[in-house]
Structures are given as structure tokens and as C-alpha cells.
Amino acid sequence: MASRLRKFGVTAAGIAIGAALSTYALQHKDTPQYQVQMEEMQRIRRKRTLPSRSEQIKALQSDEEYDVLIIGGGATGAGCALDSVTRGLKTALVEADDFASGTSSRSTKLIHGGVRYLQKAILGLDIEQYRMVKEALHERASMLRSAPHLTRPLPIMLPVYTWWQIPYFWVGIKAYDFVAGDRNVKSSYYLSRADALELFPMLRGDKLCGAIVYYDGQQDDARMNLAIALTAARHGAAITNHVEVLELLKKKGDDGKDVLCGAKVRDNISKKEWTIKAKCIINATGPFTDSIRKMDNPTVKEICCPSSGVHIVLPGYYSPQQMGLLDPDTSDGRVIFFLPWLNGTIAGTTDSPCDVTRTPTPTEDEIQFILSEIKNYLNKDVDVRRGDVLSAWSGIRPLVSDPNKEDTQSLARNHIVHVSDSKLITIAGGKWTTFRAMAEHTIDAAIKACNLKPERGCVTDGLWIEGAQGWTPTMYIRLVQDLGLEVEVAKHLAISYGDRAFAVAKLATLTGKRWPIIGKKLHPEFPYIDAEVRYGIREYACTCVDMISRRLRLSFLNVQAAIEALPMIADIMAEELKWSKDEKERQIKQCEHFLQTQMGHQANRTLKEKVPINLSKQEVDMYVKRFETIDKEKKGYVSITDIKRAMKSFGDAEVSGEELHDILKEIDTNMNGQVELEEYLQMMSAIKSGFVSHSRFAAVAEQEEIRKEQERLKKQITIERSGATQRKSN
């Protein structure tokens, strides 16, 4: 107890010091110079209609020299492009895959200062950690202001199960508010046990003493990343995805040393190669930082220390839609977040060393770790089941050691900007929330190192990004009233596209119904519509994976729903992009592989195969009977023809071939195109154990058994009535 009180005293003293420092810093920020910058920023508007991808490629092939060429289209790279072009520099950006295809689409979706970093800063009297939190809190406010349609304040509950921790956490969270100053989202507050359970009824109530609620921001990370890149494009930057850097080019500088002068690139869609000239090259490739650094100098030491962070998505009923939860005391010492997001619930994250790869894959062990931690703070009424995991993904955190320091063994807590001998500017580390500040520091370094001549200073702090200028919280009502969209769809379009939602809706097809008038859904359970696929191509989507994971967020929300919507998405893309039949099939297979490996579908399938059959004899007899009902010819297996016949018999005659194959694949574990009895029993056992939430094949078998039983009873009644009539006549 004495040690706990000492710890509390140290915390309180540290907070007092931190509060004084933060007050000075915040007052210093609001100088006349800062106000002039804000006025300058407000005068800058998007300058042009969005060029097509082919026009952007043509601009990059024009043989003109750019001031800045940025490699990497994640949050940091897109931020650098926006900062550079709004300063008046001629800017280009190339991304080997798609915008936000790496870590930037696989985050916890929080815009946060890092409350746990503030705790470390105070307890360890670490000024570097303190500055990092202060900067992040400023950037949090900037993001919420710049993109109000894609961001929102989110209250996060910190449950407390030991009485002495209530003042400890309360003081720490109040320090978090204080450091944010006038840019705080909303003030934190204390909740009694009863109030905490009222706001978060799923919470474990036994031994709960109370809770602290604080505010951070939340975003749609992939769409935010894309919006930043599109804003840069509107301001004049030549940006394109699926263009990979093959080689960095050098020439002799004025001092006789080799300096970078451009890059050889390849369009991975058309396979064409060409050279882009540039006065300055920026390496903003996240986990792939070292691969670009070695293009510049093969002898450099690696600085990236990749770490895998896995998240899972659960149904929305696992959490309140307006309240998140933080578990500060997991079994491995990491913080676990439990957050509502797009009508689902995100839980994560893990932290495990990993290799750098373009295809990070969540493992079953990591998924099970998150589920086991969740069980610790949800009440007994919530049965945390493996089968409720709708999607899972892994993101690679590019932690780095600082090459600017002699001691490169310790990892940099903040971002680092490094300039090589040949003037390669590398920006590495950092986090999503501070992308704008990272970009500002990077362009400052680039201007100095490469003697660039910008027209103005940085103006991105608070600059509206794509969709923000004309957006209002009630804009969706106009979409409903003027265009005839379903309310749920209109709300989705408004928060995903902002003032561009009207441009999206105008591409929607008629439904043929009285209401809604327009907007055919891609999947009945989600608000995504056909028009978004057509508009997504205008937003540079080139593949089905681009569309289903980053223009739409379907694969991150529900991988099974993504599989079901894929054929319709591929049909629309094939029509828009003039794909051949072979190309469409290739795109579908490529996307199915992505969903299987990177979105957790394969991990779930592998788990089902490992579940032991734990059915009672009565249950086995029942399922054998159902299986034999579908297997009319007594072949010993069920084919796709059997499934089709069964579904047709109870009125589902319009089922497509793709859907039939999907039903078969979800249970056909050995992938031989047919379902054996053992595979069926394995599935039913997995459902019983909670590892799987449902199976459409199981539903078909049950319905067919019911239909057969009804037919049998009908015949029996008819025979009995006939016999009775005959006896009476005699």
C-alpha cells in the first residue's frame, strides 16, 4: 500500500510540472504568426477537378522535373504530398500497391495523444515522451477539424476494480485533458459503478469500483488516407497507386558527390516502365523503409524493427455504439482497446515481432489472445465465441532506431527524419495521429537539404481535406429528400464522402421499388451501394482488393459478407474498366486469396478443422439423418447439385451458382468439391463449441429435414382420412 501511495504522489507531482509546461506551450502556439498561417490556410482551396489515373500516369511520364518525388502512399506519404504541393512545390507521389494498403488501413482507428505515454512521461520524468503526447494532442484536434465527416470524438471507459486506482487514474486522465489545453476534445469524468454499468451494460460488474471516461478521436483510417491523397491531387500533385520504384537514379552534384536525381518506376497494372526526374526524393514507405534506403546505399544498417499488431472485429452487440473501453492491465502488459466502429466492435491489439511482408496474416494464437482478454472484462451473459470473429487483420508497426544517433540500439519513440549523403530524405516511425506534423518536419528537411524554393510555409494545420468543405452533420437528410436514398445509405455516404456524397449518389442506379428510389445494395446487411464501386474507380481503385477493402470497408467489417458481395463488385468493375472475362476471373481469385489470408478467413477455416467432434450420440444420429435427407442417392457425400435441389425444394430457386459454391466451400474443408459426413459433423461440432457462429449449409440441411417431415406427416394424414372414409362406407 505504501508503494502505491508513493507512486500516486510521484504522479501528482509530475502532473503539476507537466501542466505548467503544457500551459506555456499552448500559449506560445497561439502567436500572431500562427494566426497568419491559419488565415493563409483558409485561402487555399482545392484547385481542380480530380484527374483520372491515366491522366496522372501521363503527367508522371511527361519527362518534367519535379521538386519532390515521394515514395509511399500511406498516411505519411500522402501527408508529405499534401504539405509539399500546398507550399507551391511541384510534387509527385508513387505507391507500389494501393493508398493505405499497408499499416495505414490496419490501425485501431483511434486519433489519440497516447494516454499511456503520458503516464510514462510523468513517472519517468521523460521530456521526450511528454513532447510526443503534446504534439499528438495538437494533431488530434487538427484532424478532427480538417475532416469532420471522417472523424468523431469517442468516449472511452477505463473500468477500475481496485479502490486506490480511482484517484490514481483520475489524476492521470485529468493531466491528459490539461496537456491538450484548449484543444481538448471533451473533459473526462468519473462514473460510479451503477452509472458505468448503465452506459456499458456488457461490462463485468463484480468487484467494479467505478470508471473513468476520457475522450479521444476515431476515424475511418483507409478513407482518411485516401482523402488526404485526393486533396493533394486536387491541389496539383501527380499521384498514382500501383506504381513501384525499381531503382533510384543519381548524378554528380556541385560538390562532386553523387546525389539523387530521380527514380525508375514500373506501372504494375500496365507493366510499363519509365523514369521520373526529381530534385528531392522522400522515402515514406513505413515497414519497407530499409528496402528503399538500401536502393540508395546497399551498405546501410537496417533501422526498422517490425512488430505485428492484430485486430479482430466482432458484432456490434459486444459494445455500446457510443462508448469504447480500454483495458490497461492485460496479461502481457499491453493495452487492449474495445471500440465501436461502423456498427461493429474492434478489439486489439497484439504486439509481436514479425518479418516485413506485403501480406501480413493474423494467426489463430493472436486471435485467441484477444478473445481471452475480452472475456476478463465482459460479464457472464456475453459468451465470447470464436465464431463471432467477423474479420481479423494484422498491421505492421514500423518501429525504428534513429540513424541520426550513434546509439542505434534503442527504438525511437517518436518519428525520425534522416538525410543520407546522397540527399535521400527518410521519414520513419511515428503514428497515424501525427502524420501531418511528420509531413511538415519532412518537407522542412527536404527544402533545406535539397535547396528547394517553396512559395509559402506549411499551411496544412487545419486545412480541409476531400469532402470536408461543404459537409454538415445533417447533410444526409438532403440525400434522402432530394435523391430518394435509404436513410442508412445516406448517412453512410455522408460520413464516408462528405460533400462528395452527392457526386457518388448521382451514379446510383434505380432500384425499381417505390422506396428507396436509387441505390442497389452490394450486400443486404451493409449500406454500401453500386454507385460506390463506380465512384471508387474515379478514386483510383484498380483491383477488386482495392475496392472491397479500402474504397469500401467491407472486408474489414465482415469477411464472409465481402465474399458474398465480390461477384457483384467484380461485375461493375469489369464493366467500368473493360476487363475481359479472364481478367475478371483473375481479379476474383486474387481477391478471394486476399480475404482468405489477410482478412482472417483462412485462420477461421483452419480452426474448424482442428475442433474435436464433441457431439452426443443423439446429436450425431440427428445430423446423420439430416445429411442423408440431402444425399438422396446415398453416395456418401453431398454435391453442389444436391444443395441446389434442396434449396429449390423450399422455394429458393433463384440462388446463383456463385452462392452455391460459397455454401459448399464454407464446409468443404478438404476442397474436393463435395461435403462428406465427417466434414458436416465437424462443422456442427464447431457451432456447438462456439468456434463458428452459423453455417448456411447447416441451415439448408435443417430446412430440408423439416420439409421432408412435413411431407411425411401430410401423407400420413391423407392415408388415415382415406381409411376412415372407406370403413364408414362399408
Helices and strands as residue ranges (DSSP letters): H 2-29, H 32-43, H 53-60, E 65-71, H 75-86, E 91-94, G 103-105, E 110-111, H 115-123, H 127-146, E 151-160, H 165-180, G 181-183, E 189-192, H 193-199, E 210-219, H 221-234, E 238-240, E 243-252, E 258-267, E 273-283, G 286-288, H 289-296, E 304-315, G 316-318, E 324-327, E 336-341, E 344-348, E 352-353, H 364-377, G 386-388, E 391-400, E 416-419, E 424-428, G 432-434, H 435-450, H 475-483, H 487-497, G 498-500, H 501-505, H 530-538, H 544-546, I 547-551, H 554-557, H 559-577, H 581-597, H 601-610, H 617-630, E 637-638, H 640-649, H 657-665, E 675-676, H 677-689, H 696-729
